[in-house]
Amino acid sequence: MADTGTPSHPSTTARRVLAPLALAQFICSFAGSNMNVMINDISTDLDTTVQGVQVAITVFLLVMAALMIPGGKLTDRYGRKRCFLAGLSIYGVGALLSAAAPGLGVLILGNSILEGIGTALLIPPVYILTTLLFRDLTSRARAFGVVMALGGIGAAAGPLIGGLITSALSWRAAFVFQALVIAVIIMLSRHLDDPLPPDPTRPFDTGGAILSAAGLILLVMGILAADDNVWLMIGLLVLGALTLAWFVRSLRVREAAGKEPLLSTSLFRDRTSNLGLVTQNVQWLLLMGTSFTVATYLQVVRGYDAIETGVVFTAATLGLLASSLAAERLARRRPQRTLVITGFVVAIAGVIVLIALVHAVDSAWGFVPGLLLIGLGLGVMLTPSVNIVQSSFPEERQGEISGLSRSVSNLGSSLGTAVAGTILVAGLTRGAYAAAMITIAAIGLIGLAAAVRLPRGRDPTADDTRSGGGP
């Protein structure tokens, strides 16, 4: 199915389904960041520590990353709409359980496990349906711009919204808010149509799903263990790497035997897609790592309450909103590669400004310029990175690539929180804050290097000869 790059006119139904899809991305991103401003409230109410709340946040992001690939694959077997609704339902139950949590264990069960599982089921359909319903570069950029804008706003505005709710009511009310949004999404989803029929006979690689999830979990656990035991950290990281190597080998064995693997190894042979996945991972690491670092520092070191911390993050929200909503116009005027490179340069500059001003300015205004730059940079590059990856493969492979893409992005979110949290927990001071931000900036340079290596010339998303035709 050729993608000519000529703007098409999506049907009214296609426009209507964009609302629940974008809202779904919003609430999942919101869930990953709003707890950052509740650290003191939750730790006091549940009689736990800052590190305990960090574990809950990281486990939520990790469950998403670990299960996103299997979740994407299940859409082929059971259908995109059915997985979307199932994920919403599980997520809603987890949100209500979190709201009533008497202790950290139940909070982890509701927020980290159930909401994480629900997200892994509902997010792949968001990206698959957006790709299938919006066929050309311009309309797809517009659609992904809306989805990514809502996702970015959910992550960036999560601290503000969560702070307002926590200050006015309690941190528990923030989870009730999530459940209410889920109910609205389910109502809006009545217009949702699945453009591809499910295939109940499609095989599912259970062994591959277990290996991929185990490998990702071990890697992030290794990073979280860094502040407690260096040898445990090394052991977990090595074990995680070996498990992922075993996972890749199992994929090749299944393919050689003529069986369908969890992921086709050919997904990793597309250079443009591989580089796009690296940029996605680093983008979300930048966003979530910065959010956790700044929010924790403001509350624990400077003594800001939830709403004061949330207000500071308004700068990032406004920057991200402004640049994300310009995605369609930017896609018409600039190559996707240029947008991703520009986004990284601006975001890294924002991190550097945050490091410099924390020592020079004692008021909250010292955080505004850096957060604004980070928001602008992320908004510029989130949409083109997703568009590059999704548009590199045809319709029949959208389940696989969507699951892989979201897993890589959520792994970035997990690593951002884990890396920043590990450094901060070692000593919540200006020095620890600077060390965490310098680490995030250094990782940002890796994303910039990947963006620079993206092919020049004609956008891959407008090339109708790639992968047997664009989606």
N, C-alpha and C positions, 0 to 999 in steps of 0.2 A: 504494500500500500504506500504509494509514493507520497512524500512530503515535499511539496514544491516550494514552500516558504511563502506562498500567497495567502493572505488572510482569508479565512473562511468565516462564516457567520453561524456560530453554534446555535442550536435550537433553543427554544425557551426552556425546555426540559433540562438541557445541558447547563443553562445558566442557573436554574433552580437548584440543581444538585450541588453546585459549587458552594452554596451556603452551608449545608451540613458538613461537607468535606472540610471547608476552611475552619468552621467552628470546632470540628473534631481535632484538627491540628492545634488550634488555639488552646483548648483545654488540656491536651496532653503536654504541651510545652509549658503551660501555666503550672501544671502539677510538678514539673521538674524544678521550678525556680521559686515558687511562692513560699515554700517552707524555709527559704534562706532568711527571711525576716522574722520567722517564728522561733528561731533557735533558742533564745532565752525563755520565751513563754512555754514552749513545749518541754524543754529540759527541766524547768521549775515545776510545771504541772504534773509531769510524769515521773519526776524524781530521777532524772537521768542526766547525762552530760552532753556537752557540745559534740564530743566525738560520737556519742550514741545517736544524736540527731543526724550527724554527717553520714553515719552508716545507713540510716533509714533512707536518706536522700540518694546515696550512691547505689544502694541495692535496688531502688526503684528504677534508676536509669540503667543499671546493669541487667535487670530482668528484661527490660525492653530490648536492649542490645542483643542479649543472648537468645531471645525467642523471636526476634523480628524475621530472621531468615525462614524458620519453619512457618511462621505466620504468613509470610508472603507465599510460600509454597501451597499452603492449605487453601488459598483463594482459588487456585486452579481446580481443586477437587470439590470444594463445597460452594464455590461462588463468592464473588466479591461482596455482594450485599449481605449475604448470610453471615459471613465472617465479620463484616462491619457492625452489624446489629448485635452479634454475639459478644464482640469486644466491648461495645458500649454498655451492654447489660452487666458484664463482669466488672467493668470499671465502676459503674454506678454502685454496685454492691460494695466494692472496696472503699469507695469514698464514704459511704454511710457507716461502714464498720470503723473507718479511721476517725470519723467524727465522734464515735462513742467509745474510743479506745481508752481503757483504764490504765494501760501501761505501754511501754515501748514495744513489747512483743506483739501486742494486738495491732499497734500502729504499723509495724513492719508488715504484718500479715495483710492488713487492709490496703495501706498505701503502697508499700514496696512490692508485695507479691501480686495481689489481685489487680490493682490498678496497672501494674507493670504487664501482667498477662493480657489484660483487656486492651492496653495500648498496642501490644505486639500483634493482636488480632485486627484492630481497627485501622491502624495507620497504613499498612501496605495497600488496602483498597483505596485509600485517599489518593495515593500517587498513581496507582494503576488506572483508576477511573478518570483522573484528570488527564493523564496521557492519552487515553483512548477517546475521550469525548472532545478534546481540543487538538486538532490534527496538525495545524501548521505552526510555524515558529512563533508568529506574532500572537495568535490567540492563545497558544499554549503558554507563552511567556506571561501573558496577561493573567491566565488562570493560575499558574504557579506563583505569579507575583502576589495574588490575593491569598493563596494558601500559605506561602512562606511569610507574607506580611503578618497574617494572623498568628502563625507559629512563632515568629520572631517577637511579635508584640506580647504574646502569651508568656514567653520566656523573659522578655525585658520588663514588661509591666507586671509580671507576677509578684515581684516584691512590693510594688505600690498597692496593687489590689489586695494582696494578702495582708499588707500592713494596715490598710484602711479597715478591712473586715476584722482583723485581730484586735485593733485598738477600739473599734466601735462595739464589737461583740466578744468574740474570743477566737482563738486559732481553730477551734472545732467548727466554727461557722464557715470557715474557708472551705472545708470539705463538704459541707452541706451545699455551698455555692457550686462546687464542682458537680455534685449529684443533680442539681437543678439544671445546669447547662446540659448535662447528658440527657436529661428528659426532653429538653427542647430539641436537641439534635435528633433524637429518636422520632419525634413528631415531624420534623422537617424531612426526615429520610423516607417518608411515604412517596416522595417524588423520585426516589432513587431507582434507576433501572440499570441492570447489569448487561452491558453490551456483548459480553461473551458468555455462552452457556457453561455451567459447571460440568465437570467430567468426574462423576463418582468413581469411575474405574481407574482414575489416575493414581499410580502408586505413590507411596510416601516413604521416604528414607528415614525411618525412625532412628536407626543407629547413627546416621549422619547428623540428625538433629541433636541427639544427646551429646555427641562429640563436640559439635560446634559450640553448643551452650556451655559445656563443661570447660572448654578451652578459654572462652571469653571470661567466664566467672573466675577462673584461676588467675588470669592475668591481672584483673582489677583487684582481686583479693591480695595479690602480691604487692601491689602499690599501696594498698591500705595498711599492709603489715609493716611498711618501711619504718614507721616511727616506734614500733615495738620490738622488732627482732629482724636484724639485717639478714641473718641466715634463713629465717622463715620466708622473708621476702624473695630472696634469691631462689629458694626451693620452689615456691609457688609460681614464680615467673618462668622458671625452666620447665616445670610440669605443665604449665599452661601452653607454652610454646610447643612442647612435645605432643600435647593433646591435639592442638590445631594442625600439626604436621600429620598426625594420625588421621585426622579428619580429611585433609587433602588427599592423602593416600587412599582412604576409603572411597572418595569420589571417583578416583581414577580406576579403582578395582571394579566398582559398579558399572562404570562406563565401558570398561573392557569386556565385562560379562554381558553387555547389552541391556543392562537395567538402568532405570532412570534414577540419577542421584539427587540429593537434596539441592545441590547447585551444579550446573554444568561447568566443567573446568574451562570451557570456551568463553565464559563470561570474563575471565581474567586475561584473555588474549587481546582485548581491545585496549590499546594504549590510552586513547582519549578518555574512555570510561574509567580506567584505573587511576589516572591522574585526577579526574573529577571526584572520584571517591576519596582520595587523599585530601582534597580541598574541603570536601564536606565534613570529614572527620575533624579537621583542624578548626574549621569555622565554629562548630558546636563546642569544641574544647575551649576555644577562646571565649565564647559567650558564657558558658556555664562555669568555667574556671574563674573568670573575672567576676561574675555575679556572686559566687560563693565567697571568694576572697574579700571583695569589698564589703558585702553584707556582714560577714563575720567580723571583720575589723571594725566596722562602724558600731556594731552592737557590743562586742566584747571589750574592745580597747577604748572607744570613745563614748560608750554608754548611750548610744542612740536607741530609741524605742522602735517598735515595728513600723509605725507610720512615718517617722522621721527617716528611717532607712529607705522605705519605699519611695518617698518623695525624691530622694537623691537620685534614684534610678529612673525618674521621669525623663531625664536628659537622654539616656540610652533609648528609651521607648520612643521619644519623639524623633530622634535621629533615624532609628530603624524604620519607623512608620513612613517617614518622608521618602527615604530612598527605596523602600520595598514597593510602595505604591507607584513609583516611577519606573518600575521594571519593564512595563510594556514599551514606554517611550525610549528607554535606554536600549532595549533589545533591538529596536528599529534603527538606532543611530550608531551603536557601537557593537563590535564583535563580543561574543560571550567571554572569550579569553581576556580581552581588555578589561571587562567589568570585574572579573574575578581578581585579576592582578591589582587593579585600583582599590578594590575592597580590602584586600590584605594590607596594602600600603597604609591606607587610612586607619584601619583597625589597629595595626601594630603601633602606628604613631599615637593612637589613643592610649594604648597600654603604657607607652613611654611617658606620656603626659601624666597619667595617673601615678606613676612611680615618682616623677619629679615633684609634683605638687603636694604630695602627702607630707613632705618635709617642710615645704615652703608656706603652706596655707593651713591654718588650724580649723577653719570653718568648713562647712559642708560644700561651699562653693568651689573648693579646691578639687572636688571630684567631678564637677559638671563638665568641664571641657573634654576631659579624657573619655568619660562615658558617652558624651555626644558623638565624638569621633568614632568610638567603637560601634555605636548604633548605626551611624551612617555607613561605615565600612561594611558591616555585616549585611545591612539591607541591600547594598549594591551587589553583593556577590552570592547571597544565598540562592536566589532564583536561578541565575545562569548556571551555577554548579549542578543543581538538581536537573535542569533542562538538558545539560550536556550529557549526564549519565542516563536519564530515562530515554532520551531520544536516540541513543546509540544502539537500541535493540528494537526488533519488531514486536507486534502485538502479542504473539504467543510466548514471548519471553518476559513480559512485563511483570508477571508474578515473581519470577526469580530475581530480576534486577531490582524490583521495588523492595523486596525483603532485604536483599544485600545492601542496597543504598541506605535504607532506614537503620539497618543494624550498624553499619559503619558510622552513621551520624550519631546514633544514640551511644555507641561505644565512645565517641568523642566526648559526649556530654558526661558520661561516667568517668572517663579518664580526667576530664577537666576538674570535676568535683573531687575526685580521689587524689590527684596530684596536689591541687591547691590545699585541700584539707589536711593531707599528710604533712605538708610543710608548715601550715599554720598551727596545727596541734602541737608541733614541737616547741612552739613558743609564740604566743599571740602578742607580738610587739611590732613596731615599725620595721625592724629588720626582717622579721618573718614575712610580713606583708610584702616588702620589697622583693624578697627572695622568691615568693610565690609568683608575683607579677613578672619578674625577670624570666622565670621558667616558662610562663605562659607566652611571653613575647618571643622567646627563643623557639618554642614550638611553632608559633605563628610564622616564623621565617621558613620552616619546613613547608608549610602550606603555600607560602609565596613562591618558593622554589618549584613546587609542583605546578602552580598556576603558570609560571613562566615557561614551563616545558609543554604546556598545551599547544596543539598544532596551530600555526598561524594560518591566515588566509580565510577561505570560506568556512562559515560556521558548520560544524558537524551536524547540528540540529536542522540545518536547511538542506542537507545533502541527501538526495533521494536514492543514492546508490549504496549507502552504508547498510550493512547487515541485512541485505536483501530487501531494502526499502525501509523508509522510516515508518514509525508507528502511526 
